[in-house]
């Protein structure tokens, strides 16, 4: 195509057809390149080392934060297992000898008592 020469109708129509074909080829190439750009080790046979270090991993969960803390919420009436007044079995735990000096602690004064119940 020369700069000073005017094209005929047939030449212009042929040019439009060739450009339309070229546009379709470029669109197909663009789609293929976009598809290949989206490949990583998760969705193809590429090794993990070929993944981009700048790509963010997909979120593990799509659930949104509720803003509440975990556990029972304020105002919730809780329920727990209460200790029974008369347990089936009682155990008394006596101290052994002192680990430092080896003296007997059986006659030592009580330091405290704890009541526990195993369910």
VOBA-603376 format. One record per residue (C-alpha): residue in three letters; x, y, z. Coordinates in steps of 0.02 Angstrom, whole numbers, plus 32768, in hexadecimal, padded with zeros to 4 digits. Each point is the difference from the previous one (the first is absolute). Example, Ala and Ser with C-alpha at 12.3 -4.5 7.8 and 13.67 -1.06 7.14 Angstrom:
BEGIN
<node><r>ala</r><u>8267</u><v>7F1F</v><w>8186</w></node>
<node><r>ser</r><u>8045</u><v>80AC</v><w>7FDF</w></node>
! end
This chain:
BEGIN
<node><r>unk</r><u>8000</u><v>8000</v><w>8000</w></node>
<node><r>unk</r><u>804E</u><v>80A3</v><w>7FCB</w></node>
<node><r>unk</r><u>7FEA</u><v>80A3</v><w>805D</w></node>
<node><r>unk</r><u>7FC2</u><v>8069</v><w>7F6D</w></node>
<node><r>unk</r><u>7F92</u><v>7F80</v><w>7FA8</w></node>
<node><r>unk</r><u>7F48</u><v>7FEA</v><w>8029</w></node>
<node><r>unk</r><u>7FC3</u><v>7F4D</v><w>8014</w></node>
<node><r>unk</r><u>7F6E</u><v>7FBD</v><w>7F9F</w></node>
<node><r>unk</r><u>7F65</u><v>7FB9</v><w>8052</w></node>
<node><r>unk</r><u>8038</u><v>7F4E</v><w>7FDF</w></node>
<node><r>unk</r><u>80AB</u><v>8021</v><w>804A</w></node>
<node><r>unk</r><u>7FB2</u><v>804F</v><w>809A</w></node>
<node><r>unk</r><u>7F88</u><v>7F6E</v><w>8014</w></node>
<node><r>unk</r><u>8092</u><v>7F85</v><w>7FF0</w></node>
<node><r>unk</r><u>8062</u><v>8065</v><w>8082</w></node>
<node><r>unk</r><u>7F6D</u><v>7FFB</v><w>8079</w></node>
<node><r>unk</r><u>7FEF</u><v>7F43</v><w>7FEB</w></node>
<node><r>unk</r><u>80BA</u><v>7FE4</v><w>801F</w></node>
<node><r>unk</r><u>7FFD</u><v>8071</v><w>8098</w></node>
<node><r>unk</r><u>7F68</u><v>7FA4</v><w>8046</w></node>
<node><r>unk</r><u>805B</u><v>7F5A</v><w>7FEA</w></node>
<node><r>unk</r><u>809A</u><v>8048</v><w>8055</w></node>
<node><r>unk</r><u>7F95</u><v>8042</v><w>8090</w></node>
<node><r>unk</r><u>7FB5</u><v>7F53</v><w>801B</w></node>
<node><r>unk</r><u>80AE</u><v>7FB1</v><w>8000</w></node>
<node><r>unk</r><u>803E</u><v>8080</v><w>807E</w></node>
<node><r>unk</r><u>7F67</u><v>7FE5</v><w>806F</w></node>
<node><r>unk</r><u>801E</u><v>7F44</v><w>8000</w></node>
<node><r>unk</r><u>80B8</u><v>801A</v><w>8028</w></node>
<node><r>unk</r><u>7FD3</u><v>807A</v><w>808A</w></node>
<node><r>unk</r><u>7F85</u><v>7F84</v><w>804D</w></node>
<node><r>unk</r><u>8083</u><v>7F76</v><w>7FFB</w></node>
<node><r>unk</r><u>8083</u><v>806F</v><w>8051</w></node>
<node><r>unk</r><u>7F86</u><v>8034</v><w>8089</w></node>
<node><r>unk</r><u>7FD7</u><v>7F49</v><w>8020</w></node>
<node><r>unk</r><u>80B9</u><v>7FD3</v><w>800C</w></node>
<node><r>unk</r><u>8022</u><v>8095</v><w>8070</w></node>
<node><r>unk</r><u>7F82</u><v>7FBC</v><w>807D</w></node>
<node><r>unk</r><u>8057</u><v>7F58</v><w>8010</w></node>
<node><r>unk</r><u>8060</u><v>7FD6</v><w>809D</w></node>
<node><r>unk</r><u>8034</u><v>7F64</v><w>805E</w></node>
<node><r>unk</r><u>7F51</u><v>7FED</v><w>8049</w></node>
<node><r>unk</r><u>7FA2</u><v>7FF4</v><w>7F5B</w></node>
<node><r>unk</r><u>8083</u><v>7FB7</v><w>7F8A</w></node>
<node><r>unk</r><u>8095</u><v>7F8C</v><w>7FFC</w></node>
<node><r>unk</r><u>8079</u><v>8090</v><w>801E</w></node>
<node><r>unk</r><u>8078</u><v>7FEA</v><w>8093</w></node>
<node><r>unk</r><u>7FE2</u><v>806E</v><w>809A</w></node>
<node><r>unk</r><u>80A7</u><v>8057</v><w>7FE6</w></node>
<node><r>unk</r><u>7FBB</u><v>804E</v><w>7F61</w></node>
<node><r>unk</r><u>7F76</u><v>805A</v><w>8060</w></node>
<node><r>unk</r><u>8013</u><v>80BB</v><w>8012</w></node>
<node><r>unk</r><u>803F</u><v>8035</v><w>80AB</w></node>
<node><r>unk</r><u>7F93</u><v>809C</v><w>7FF3</w></node>
<node><r>unk</r><u>7F5B</u><v>7FA9</v><w>7FDF</w></node>
<node><r>unk</r><u>7F8D</u><v>7FFA</v><w>8096</w></node>
<node><r>unk</r><u>7FBB</u><v>7F55</v><w>802C</w></node>
<node><r>unk</r><u>7F45</u><v>7FE8</v><w>7FF4</w></node>
<node><r>unk</r><u>7FA1</u><v>8017</v><w>80A3</w></node>
<node><r>unk</r><u>7FE9</u><v>7F5D</v><w>805E</w></node>
<node><r>unk</r><u>7F51</u><v>8029</v><w>8037</w></node>
<node><r>unk</r><u>7F7E</u><v>806D</v><w>7FAF</w></node>
<node><r>unk</r><u>7FA6</u><v>801C</v><w>80A5</w></node>
<node><r>unk</r><u>7FFB</u><v>80B3</v><w>803B</w></node>
<node><r>unk</r><u>802E</u><v>8037</v><w>80B0</w></node>
<node><r>unk</r><u>7F67</u><v>8019</v><w>806E</w></node>
<node><r>unk</r><u>8054</u><v>8078</v><w>8077</w></node>
<node><r>unk</r><u>7FD4</u><v>7F95</v><w>8096</w></node>
<node><r>unk</r><u>807C</u><v>7FAD</v><w>8073</w></node>
<node><r>unk</r><u>8000</u><v>7F42</v><w>8006</w></node>
<node><r>unk</r><u>7FA1</u><v>7FAC</v><w>808D</w></node>
<node><r>unk</r><u>7F61</u><v>802B</v><w>805C</w></node>
<node><r>unk</r><u>7FBC</u><v>80AB</v><w>7FD9</w></node>
<node><r>unk</r><u>7FC9</u><v>807F</v><w>8083</w></node>
<node><r>unk</r><u>7F51</u><v>7FDA</v><w>803E</w></node>
<node><r>unk</r><u>800A</u><v>7F48</v><w>7FD4</w></node>
<node><r>unk</r><u>7FC2</u><v>7F8F</v><w>808D</w></node>
<node><r>unk</r><u>808B</u><v>7F80</v><w>8016</w></node>
<node><r>unk</r><u>7FF5</u><v>7F54</v><w>804D</w></node>
<node><r>unk</r><u>8089</u><v>7F9F</v><w>8058</w></node>
<node><r>unk</r><u>800E</u><v>7F5D</v><w>805E</w></node>
<node><r>unk</r><u>7FEF</u><v>8025</v><w>80B9</w></node>
<node><r>unk</r><u>805F</u><v>7FA4</v><w>8087</w></node>
<node><r>unk</r><u>7F9A</u><v>7F82</v><w>8061</w></node>
<node><r>unk</r><u>7FF2</u><v>800B</v><w>80BD</w></node>
<node><r>unk</r><u>8022</u><v>7F47</v><w>801C</w></node>
<node><r>unk</r><u>807F</u><v>7FB8</v><w>7F83</w></node>
<node><r>unk</r><u>8010</u><v>7F45</v><w>7FDF</w></node>
<node><r>unk</r><u>80B7</u><v>7FFD</v><w>8032</w></node>
<node><r>unk</r><u>8072</u><v>806F</v><w>8068</w></node>
<node><r>unk</r><u>80BE</u><v>7FFF</v><w>7FFC</w></node>
<node><r>unk</r><u>8078</u><v>8052</v><w>8077</w></node>
<node><r>unk</r><u>80AC</u><v>8029</v><w>7FBB</w></node>
<node><r>unk</r><u>808C</u><v>8005</v><w>8080</w></node>
<node><r>unk</r><u>80AA</u><v>804E</v><w>7FDC</w></node>
<node><r>unk</r><u>809A</u><v>7F94</v><w>7FEF</w></node>
<node><r>unk</r><u>80AB</u><v>8029</v><w>8046</w></node>
<node><r>unk</r><u>804F</u><v>80AA</v><w>7FDF</w></node>
<node><r>unk</r><u>805E</u><v>8001</v><w>7F5B</w></node>
<node><r>unk</r><u>8087</u><v>8072</v><w>8046</w></node>
<node><r>unk</r><u>802D</u><v>7FB8</v><w>80AB</w></node>
<node><r>unk</r><u>7FA1</u><v>7F5B</v><w>8000</w></node>
<node><r>unk</r><u>7FA3</u><v>801F</v><w>80A5</w></node>
<node><r>unk</r><u>7F50</u><v>7FBD</v><w>801A</w></node>
<node><r>unk</r><u>7F74</u><v>807D</v><w>7FDC</w></node>
<node><r>unk</r><u>7F72</u><v>7F9B</v><w>804C</w></node>
<node><r>unk</r><u>8000</u><v>8069</v><w>80A0</w></node>
<node><r>unk</r><u>8015</u><v>80A7</v><w>7FA4</w></node>
<node><r>unk</r><u>7F6F</u><v>807B</v><w>800F</w></node>
<node><r>unk</r><u>7F81</u><v>8000</v><w>7F72</w></node>
<node><r>unk</r><u>8022</u><v>8088</v><w>7F81</w></node>
<node><r>unk</r><u>7F53</u><v>7FF6</v><w>7FB4</w></node>
<node><r>unk</r><u>7F7A</u><v>7F8F</v><w>7FBC</w></node>
<node><r>unk</r><u>7FB4</u><v>7FF1</v><w>7F54</w></node>
<node><r>unk</r><u>7F60</u><v>7FAD</v><w>7FD0</w></node>
<node><r>unk</r><u>7FF7</u><v>7FB9</v><w>7F50</w></node>
<node><r>unk</r><u>7F84</u><v>7F95</v><w>7FA7</w></node>
<node><r>unk</r><u>8023</u><v>7F94</v><w>7F68</w></node>
<node><r>unk</r><u>7F6D</u><v>7FE6</v><w>7F8C</w></node>
! end
